[in-house]
Structure formats: structure tokens, C-alpha cells
Amino acid sequence: MTAVLAIGDSHCRFWAPLAPEVLTYHVGPALAWSLASEGSRTLGRAKVLAAIRWLAPQTWALLCFGEIDIRCHVLANGKAGPSECADRYLDFVREAKALHERIAIWAPTATQPASMPDDELYPSVGTEIERNRATLAFTERLRGRASAPVISILDCMVDHGLTKPETLADGRHASQSLRPIAAQRLRAALGIDIGAPT
């Protein structure tokens, strides 16, 4: 039986294969900001809502969004900072919880370091420190206002505002070496036993 469906942008793949009870669903490069309204280019909202409608009542949906917002948009937008982006994301989380009670949030991981060159697939705005500070502010806002558990490993990935290179698998996504602590935090937050990490 599936205990957790990690659903989101490419960062949801961190959870596969954690255990047989954990599945992932990559919906594409969807933005946390865009989930709150219809008609995004990636159709992320429609995909997430369709998926959670079919979950068994005892299965947790672990929403994995926000990293792209912070890396590409939050620092470039003079109006919507990390708190505003988190608030809009939480509008969607409340809507999702109205359809499926067991919703949790996987907070964004540390940003790509300055040593990683931008490319057309992974552009970035601001400095590495600015992006990590924005990630922390986004996560703290989620923790302060969410009606859902928020799981984060940002504290394990950043030192004095800079991303620890060894915590990244490819310069952009969290390393599998962080899975034991992430799994421990997931189990504690959701109150489930999903077995030992593989």
C-alpha cells in the first residue's frame, strides 16, 4: 500500500525509491505560485488535484514545490517576495486539503551554488546567499502558517548562507546521502513508519 505520494517538480524525485510505500509523481516544472490559479503552462495545478482525488484516505500527498519560484522569480519580482509566494502556495494547500485531508509539504532544498553555471534549463536570479535566504524565509512562512506538516532539510544543506556542495547530487538537486535524515523527519512529521531507507 502507498503511504506517501511525493508529487511536484523534479525535486520530488529525491524520494524515489525511499521505500516500497513511497511513490513519486513528477508533474513538470510547475511553480508554487501558479498552483493557486487555473491555466498555467505546465498544468501543474490540474495534475496535482487530479492525483490527490484518487489517493486512498490513509495515503499522504507530499507536495514538492517552490525551488523554481525562488531560483527564478522571487528575487526578480519587486512585489511578491518569499512570504507572498508562500502565502499564495498555502492558498492551494488549503484547497488541496479540502479534497484530501493528508497533505504535507516538502520545503525547497538549498539553491544551486554560484559554481554551477546557469543554463536555459536552470536559470537563476540573485546570489547564492540571497536565494538561500529566500528559501529560508519561504520555509519559515510555510511553517508559521500552514495547516499541514512541513518537512525541510535546508539546515543540513547550508552553512553561513552558502550551499554545501556535497549535499547536492548534480549541483541542483539534494543528494541521496541526505535521505536518512529526510526520512527520519518525514516519519516524525507524518507519524508513519515507512521502513528503512533503501
C-alpha positions as CSV (number, residue, x, y, z in Angstrom):
1,M,0.0,0.0,0.0
2,T,1.2,3.5,-0.8
3,A,1.9,5.5,2.3
4,V,3.2,8.7,0.6
5,L,2.9,10.1,-2.9
6,A,5.6,12.8,-3.4
7,I,4.2,15.0,-6.1
8,G,5.8,18.0,-7.6
9,D,8.7,19.4,-9.7
10,S,11.9,17.5,-10.2
11,H,12.8,17.7,-6.5
12,C,10.1,15.1,-5.8
13,R,12.4,12.5,-7.3
14,F,14.6,12.8,-4.2
15,W,12.1,10.4,-2.5
16,A,12.3,7.6,-5.1
17,P,12.9,4.9,-4.2
18,L,12.9,5.5,-0.5
19,A,10.8,2.5,0.3
20,P,8.1,0.5,-1.5
21,E,5.4,2.5,0.3
22,V,6.7,5.8,-1.2
23,L,5.9,6.7,-4.8
24,T,6.7,9.9,-6.8
25,Y,4.8,11.8,-9.5
26,H,6.8,14.5,-11.4
27,V,4.3,16.9,-12.8
28,G,6.9,19.1,-14.6
29,P,8.4,22.4,-13.7
30,A,5.4,23.8,-12.0
31,L,5.6,26.9,-9.8
32,A,4.2,27.0,-6.2
33,W,2.9,30.5,-7.2
34,S,0.9,29.1,-10.2
35,L,-0.8,26.3,-8.3
36,A,-3.3,28.7,-6.8
37,S,-4.9,29.6,-10.2
38,E,-6.1,27.9,-13.3
39,G,-4.3,27.9,-16.6
40,S,-0.6,27.6,-16.0
41,R,1.6,26.5,-18.9
42,T,2.6,23.3,-17.1
43,L,-0.9,22.3,-15.9
44,G,0.7,21.6,-12.5
45,R,-2.5,22.5,-10.6
46,A,-4.7,20.3,-12.7
47,K,-2.2,17.4,-12.4
48,V,-1.9,17.7,-8.6
49,L,-5.6,18.0,-8.0
50,A,-6.4,15.0,-10.3
51,A,-3.8,12.9,-8.5
52,I,-4.9,13.6,-4.9
53,R,-8.5,12.9,-5.8
54,W,-7.6,9.3,-6.4
55,L,-5.4,8.7,-3.3
56,A,-6.6,6.3,-0.6
57,P,-7.7,8.2,2.5
58,Q,-4.7,6.9,4.5
59,T,-2.1,8.0,1.9
60,W,-0.2,11.2,2.4
61,A,0.3,13.6,-0.6
62,L,3.8,15.3,-0.1
63,L,3.8,18.5,-2.2
64,C,7.2,19.4,-3.5
65,F,7.2,22.9,-5.0
66,G,8.9,26.2,-4.5
67,E,12.5,25.8,-5.5
68,I,11.9,27.1,-9.1
69,D,10.0,30.1,-7.7
70,I,12.9,31.1,-5.5
71,R,15.7,30.4,-8.0
72,C,14.0,32.2,-10.9
73,H,11.2,34.5,-9.8
74,V,11.0,35.6,-6.2
75,L,14.2,37.8,-6.2
76,A,13.3,39.2,-9.7
77,N,9.8,40.3,-8.6
78,G,9.7,43.5,-6.7
79,K,6.1,42.8,-5.5
80,A,6.0,39.1,-4.5
81,G,8.8,38.1,-2.1
82,P,9.2,34.7,-0.4
83,S,6.4,35.4,2.1
84,E,3.9,36.4,-0.5
85,C,4.8,33.4,-2.7
86,A,4.4,31.1,0.4
87,D,1.0,32.6,1.2
88,R,-0.2,32.0,-2.4
89,Y,1.1,28.4,-2.2
90,L,-0.8,27.9,1.0
91,D,-4.0,29.0,-0.7
92,F,-3.5,26.0,-2.9
93,V,-2.6,23.7,0.0
94,R,-5.9,24.7,1.8
95,E,-7.8,23.8,-1.4
96,A,-6.0,20.5,-1.7
97,K,-6.7,19.7,1.9
98,A,-10.4,20.2,1.2
99,L,-10.2,17.3,-1.3
100,H,-7.7,15.1,0.7
101,E,-7.0,15.5,4.4
102,R,-3.5,14.1,4.4
103,I,-1.4,16.8,2.7
104,A,2.2,17.6,3.7
105,I,4.8,20.0,2.3
106,W,8.4,19.2,1.3
107,A,10.0,22.6,1.6
108,P,12.5,23.7,-1.1
109,T,16.1,22.5,-0.7
110,A,19.2,24.7,-0.9
111,T,19.8,26.5,-4.2
112,Q,22.4,25.7,-6.8
113,P,25.8,27.1,-5.8
114,A,27.5,30.0,-7.7
115,S,30.0,27.5,-9.1
116,M,27.1,25.9,-11.2
117,P,26.7,27.8,-14.4
118,D,23.2,28.9,-15.4
119,D,21.8,27.3,-18.5
120,E,18.5,27.5,-20.3
121,L,17.0,24.7,-18.2
122,Y,18.2,26.1,-14.8
123,P,18.4,29.9,-14.9
124,S,18.8,31.8,-11.6
125,V,18.3,35.3,-10.2
126,G,20.3,36.8,-7.3
127,T,23.3,35.4,-5.5
128,E,23.5,32.0,-3.9
129,I,23.2,33.6,-0.4
130,E,20.2,35.7,-1.4
131,R,18.4,32.6,-2.8
132,N,19.2,30.5,0.3
133,R,17.9,33.3,2.5
134,A,14.8,33.5,0.4
135,T,14.4,29.7,0.7
136,L,14.6,30.0,4.5
137,A,12.1,32.8,4.6
138,F,9.7,30.9,2.3
139,T,10.1,27.8,4.6
140,E,9.6,29.7,7.8
141,R,6.5,31.3,6.4
142,L,5.1,27.9,5.5
143,R,5.9,26.6,8.9
144,G,4.2,29.6,10.6
145,R,1.0,29.5,8.6
146,A,0.5,26.0,7.1
147,S,-2.3,23.7,8.3
148,A,-0.1,20.9,7.0
149,P,3.2,19.4,8.2
150,V,6.2,21.0,6.6
151,I,9.4,18.9,6.2
152,S,12.7,20.6,5.4
153,I,16.4,19.6,5.3
154,L,17.6,23.1,4.4
155,D,19.5,23.4,7.7
156,C,21.6,20.3,6.7
157,M,22.5,21.8,3.3
158,V,23.6,25.4,4.1
159,D,26.5,26.8,6.0
160,H,26.7,30.6,6.5
161,G,24.2,31.1,3.7
162,L,26.2,29.0,1.2
163,T,25.1,25.7,-0.2
164,K,27.4,22.8,0.9
165,P,28.4,21.2,-2.5
166,E,28.5,17.7,-1.0
167,T,24.8,17.9,-0.3
168,L,23.9,18.1,-3.9
169,A,23.7,15.2,-6.3
170,D,24.1,17.1,-9.5
171,G,24.7,20.7,-8.4
172,R,21.0,21.4,-8.2
173,H,19.1,18.5,-6.5
174,A,19.6,17.2,-3.0
175,S,21.9,14.3,-2.6
176,Q,20.7,10.8,-1.7
177,S,23.1,11.0,1.2
178,L,20.5,13.2,2.9
179,R,17.8,10.6,2.7
180,P,18.3,9.1,6.2
181,I,17.7,12.5,7.9
182,A,14.9,13.4,5.5
183,A,13.2,10.1,6.0
184,Q,13.5,10.5,9.8
185,R,11.9,13.9,9.6
186,L,9.2,12.7,7.3
187,R,8.3,9.8,9.6
188,A,8.3,12.1,12.6
189,A,6.1,14.8,10.9
190,L,3.6,12.4,9.5
191,G,3.5,9.8,12.3
192,I,4.1,6.9,10.0
193,D,6.5,4.0,9.7
194,I,7.7,3.7,6.1
195,G,10.6,1.4,6.8
196,A,14.3,1.9,6.5
197,P,15.6,3.9,3.6
198,T,16.9,1.8,0.7
